[in-house]
C-alpha cells in the first residue's frame, strides 16, 4: 500500500521542525551591523604591514614558489594550473525547503562571493604547503617574525646592533619554537601557520605585543608563543573547513582579512585568559577549547577584543 503523500509531507515537516528547533537552541543571532565590521585591519592597529595590505591572491604565488628566483603560476600538486571554481549562486532548494525556511524563520545559508570563495580555497591550500628553505618569501616572513618579537624584548639601542638571525640556533626557542630548527613546527598547517604568525606580530599595537612577548617568556609561567600561534591557526582552519565563516567576507576584501583578524584576536584572547587566570602550560588545551567554543558561537565577538574602544585586553595585559 502506497504511503499517503499528505501524511508523508506532514511527517517530513515534523522532522524538519524538530531538527531546526534543536539547531537554533545554540545559535546566536547577530544584527546586520555586525557583518559590516571592517576587518581588513584589526581595529586600533597600524596599516603599514605588507602582509596585511597585500591580498592573499597576490601573496599566494610567492608562498608556493619553489625557489627565491621563481614565481610559479598557481598550481596544484601535479603541476597543473589550479582552477578556482566559483561558488554556485543560484537557489537550488525545493519549494518545500524554501517554505520551511520561511515558516520557521530559518536563515538561508549565505552564498560566498567569488573572491571570498577563492580566498577560502587558497587558505586551505597554503595549509598543505610545507616550509621551503629555498623559498625567499618563507625566510623573509620567518626572520621578520623573529625580529618583531626580539624587538619587543630590547631597547632601541640594543636592537640597532642586532643582525638577521641564523637559520638554525637556540635563539628560535627564545621566540617560541620548540627547537633550534623552527621550520619543523610548521608541519601542522604549513606556511599558513607562518603567514599568520608573522601577520600577528605586525597587526597588534607595539605595547600589546611587548606585553604578550613578556608574558610568553617570563618564567615560571612562560609558554612557546610560536607554537601557540600555530595551534590557533589550526583551530581556525578547522572551523573554516567546516564552513563556519562562509557568511563573512565580501567581494571587495575577500575572506582572508577576516581569517587573519580572527587569528590575531584569538591570540589576544589566549594571552588574556593565560594571564588573568595565572595559567601554566598544563592549561593550554583548556584555553584552546574555550577559543574553539567562542569561534563556533560568535567569531565576531572575538574581534571586538581588539577594538580600540575595548579596554579589556589593555587592562589585562598592561
C-alpha positions in Angstrom: 0.0 0.0 0.0 1.5 3.3 -1.0 2.0 6.0 1.6 -0.4 8.9 1.6 1.6 11.9 0.1 -0.1 14.3 2.6 1.0 12.1 5.5 4.5 11.8 4.2 4.7 15.6 3.8 3.4 16.2 7.3 5.9 13.7 8.7 8.7 15.5 6.8 7.5 18.8 8.2 7.6 17.5 11.8 11.1 16.0 11.5 12.4 19.2 9.9 10.8 21.4 12.6 12.4 19.3 15.4 15.7 19.5 13.6 15.6 23.2 13.2 14.5 23.8 16.8 17.5 21.8 18.1 19.8 23.6 15.7 18.7 27.0 16.8 19.0 26.4 20.5 22.7 27.0 20.1 22.7 29.8 17.5 23.2 33.4 18.4 21.5 35.8 16.0 23.6 38.9 15.2 22.4 42.3 13.9 23.2 43.4 10.4 25.7 45.9 11.7 27.9 43.1 12.9 28.6 41.9 9.4 29.6 45.3 8.3 32.7 45.4 10.5 35.9 46.5 8.7 38.3 43.6 9.3 40.8 44.5 6.6 43.0 45.6 9.5 42.2 44.9 13.2 40.7 47.9 14.9 43.3 50.1 16.5 46.2 48.5 14.7 48.7 50.0 12.2 48.1 49.6 8.5 51.7 49.5 7.3 52.2 45.8 7.4 53.0 44.4 3.9 51.3 41.0 4.6 48.2 42.8 5.9 47.9 45.1 2.9 48.7 42.5 0.3 45.8 40.4 -0.9 46.0 36.6 -0.5 45.8 36.2 -4.3 48.9 38.3 -4.7 50.8 36.5 -1.8 49.9 33.0 -2.9 52.3 32.7 -5.9 55.2 34.0 -3.7 54.4 31.5 -1.0 54.3 28.4 -3.3 57.4 29.3 -5.3 60.0 26.5 -5.2 62.9 28.9 -5.1 63.6 32.6 -4.4 64.1 33.3 -8.1 61.0 31.6 -9.4 57.4 32.8 -9.1 55.2 29.9 -10.5 51.6 30.1 -11.7 49.0 28.9 -9.2 49.3 25.2 -9.5 48.1 22.0 -7.8 50.2 19.1 -6.6 50.6 17.7 -10.0 51.9 20.9 -11.5 48.8 21.7 -13.5 47.2 25.0 -13.3 44.8 25.3 -10.4 41.2 26.1 -11.3 39.4 28.1 -8.6 35.8 27.3 -9.2 33.2 29.9 -8.4 30.6 29.0 -5.9 27.1 28.4 -7.0 24.9 31.4 -6.6 21.5 30.0 -7.7 19.0 28.7 -5.2 18.5 25.0 -6.0 16.3 24.3 -2.9 13.0 22.6 -3.4 9.7 24.6 -2.9 9.2 22.6 0.3 12.6 23.6 1.7 12.0 27.2 0.9 8.6 27.1 2.7 10.3 25.5 5.7 12.9 28.3 5.8 10.2 31.0 5.7 7.7 29.4 8.1 10.4 28.5 10.7 12.3 31.7 10.3 15.4 29.7 9.4 18.1 31.9 7.7 19.2 30.8 4.2 22.9 29.8 4.2 24.9 32.7 3.0 26.3 32.4 -0.5 30.0 33.2 -0.7 31.2 35.9 -3.1 33.7 34.6 -5.8 36.6 36.5 -4.1 35.8 35.1 -0.6 35.5 31.6 -2.1 38.8 32.0 -3.8 40.4 33.1 -0.5 39.0 30.1 1.3 40.4 27.8 -1.3 43.9 29.4 -1.2 43.9 29.4 2.6 43.3 25.6 2.7 45.9 25.0 0.0 48.6 27.1 1.9 48.0 24.8 4.9 49.2 21.9 2.8 52.4 23.6 1.6 55.5 22.9 3.7 58.1 25.4 4.7 60.7 25.6 2.0 64.3 26.6 2.7 64.7 27.7 -0.9 61.7 30.0 -0.9 62.9 33.5 -0.2 59.4 34.7 0.9 59.2 32.0 3.6 62.6 33.1 5.0 61.7 36.7 5.0 58.5 36.1 6.9 60.3 33.8 9.4 63.2 36.2 10.0 60.8 39.2 10.2 58.8 37.4 12.9 62.0 36.8 14.8 62.9 40.5 14.6 59.4 41.7 15.6 59.4 39.5 18.7 63.0 40.3 19.6 62.4 44.0 19.2 59.8 43.7 21.9 62.4 42.5 24.4 65.1 45.1 23.6 65.7 48.7 23.9 66.1 50.7 20.7 69.9 50.9 21.2 70.1 47.2 21.7 68.1 46.4 18.7 70.2 48.6 16.4 73.1 46.2 16.9 71.1 43.0 16.1 71.7 41.3 12.8 69.4 38.9 11.0 69.1 35.5 12.7 70.9 32.4 11.5 68.6 29.7 10.2 69.4 27.3 13.0 70.1 28.0 16.6 68.8 28.3 20.2 67.6 31.8 19.5 64.5 30.3 17.8 63.4 28.7 21.1 63.6 32.2 22.7 60.8 33.4 20.3 58.6 30.5 20.9 59.6 27.5 18.8 60.1 24.0 20.2 63.7 23.5 18.8 66.6 25.2 17.1 65.1 24.3 13.7 61.9 26.3 13.6 60.6 25.0 10.2 59.8 21.6 11.8 57.0 23.3 13.8 55.0 24.2 10.7 54.1 20.6 9.8 50.7 21.0 11.3 49.3 23.7 9.0 52.2 24.5 6.6 53.2 28.0 5.6 49.7 29.3 6.5 50.9 29.0 10.1 54.0 31.0 9.3 52.0 33.7 7.5 49.5 34.1 10.4 52.3 34.2 12.9 54.1 37.0 11.1 50.9 39.0 10.5 50.0 38.8 14.1 53.3 40.5 15.2 52.6 43.3 12.7 49.0 43.9 13.5 48.7 44.2 17.3 49.9 47.5 18.8 53.5 47.6 19.9 52.7 47.9 23.6 50.3 44.9 23.5 52.8 42.8 21.5 55.5 43.7 24.1 53.2 42.6 27.0 52.4 39.4 25.2 56.0 38.6 24.5 57.0 39.3 28.1 54.1 37.0 29.3 55.3 34.2 27.0 59.0 34.5 28.0 58.8 35.1 31.8 59.4 32.0 33.9 57.9 30.0 35.5 54.6 30.6 33.6 56.3 31.0 30.1 54.8 29.3 27.0 56.0 28.8 23.4 54.5 31.8 21.6 55.1 30.5 18.1 53.7 27.0 18.9 50.6 28.6 20.4 50.2 30.7 17.3 50.4 27.7 15.0 47.9 25.8 17.1 45.4 28.6 17.0 45.8 28.8 13.2 45.0 25.1 13.1 41.9 25.7 15.2 40.6 28.5 13.0 41.4 26.5 9.9 39.3 23.6 11.1 36.3 26.0 11.5 37.0 27.4 8.1 36.9 23.9 6.6 33.5 23.3 8.3 32.1 26.3 6.6 31.7 28.3 9.8 33.0 31.5 8.1 31.2 31.2 4.8 28.9 34.1 5.7 31.8 36.5 6.3 34.0 38.3 3.8 32.8 40.1 0.7 33.7 40.7 -3.0 35.8 43.8 -2.1 38.1 42.3 0.6 37.5 38.6 0.2 37.7 36.2 3.3 41.4 36.3 4.1 41.3 39.6 6.1 38.6 38.1 8.3 40.5 34.9 8.8 43.7 36.8 9.7 41.9 39.1 12.1 40.4 36.1 13.9 43.9 34.7 14.4 45.1 37.9 16.0 42.1 38.2 18.1 42.3 34.6 19.2 46.0 35.1 20.2 45.0 38.1 22.2 42.2 36.0 23.9 44.6 33.2 24.7 47.1 35.6 26.4 44.3 37.4 28.2 43.0 34.2 29.7 46.5 32.9 30.4 47.5 35.9 32.4 44.2 36.7 34.2 43.8 33.1 35.4 47.5 32.6 36.2 47.7 29.7 33.8 50.6 27.4 33.0 51.4 25.1 30.1 49.1 22.5 31.6 46.1 24.8 31.0 46.8 25.5 27.3 44.4 22.8 25.9 41.6 24.2 28.2 42.2 27.7 26.7 42.2 26.3 23.2 38.8 24.6 23.9 37.4 27.9 25.1 38.6 29.7 22.0 37.1 26.9 19.8 33.8 27.3 21.6 33.8 31.1 21.1 34.7 30.7 17.4 31.7 28.3 17.0 29.3 30.5 18.8 30.2 34.1 17.8 33.5 34.7 16.0 32.7 38.4 15.7 32.7 38.8 19.5 36.4 37.7 19.4 37.2 40.5 17.0 35.8 43.0 19.5 38.6 42.2 21.9 41.0 44.2 19.7 38.6 47.2 19.3 40.4 50.4 20.2 37.4 51.3 22.5 37.6 48.0 24.4 39.9 48.2 27.4 39.6 44.5 28.4 42.8 43.5 26.7 44.8 46.5 27.8 43.6 46.2 31.4 44.6 42.6 31.5 47.9 42.6 29.8 49.4 46.0 30.7 
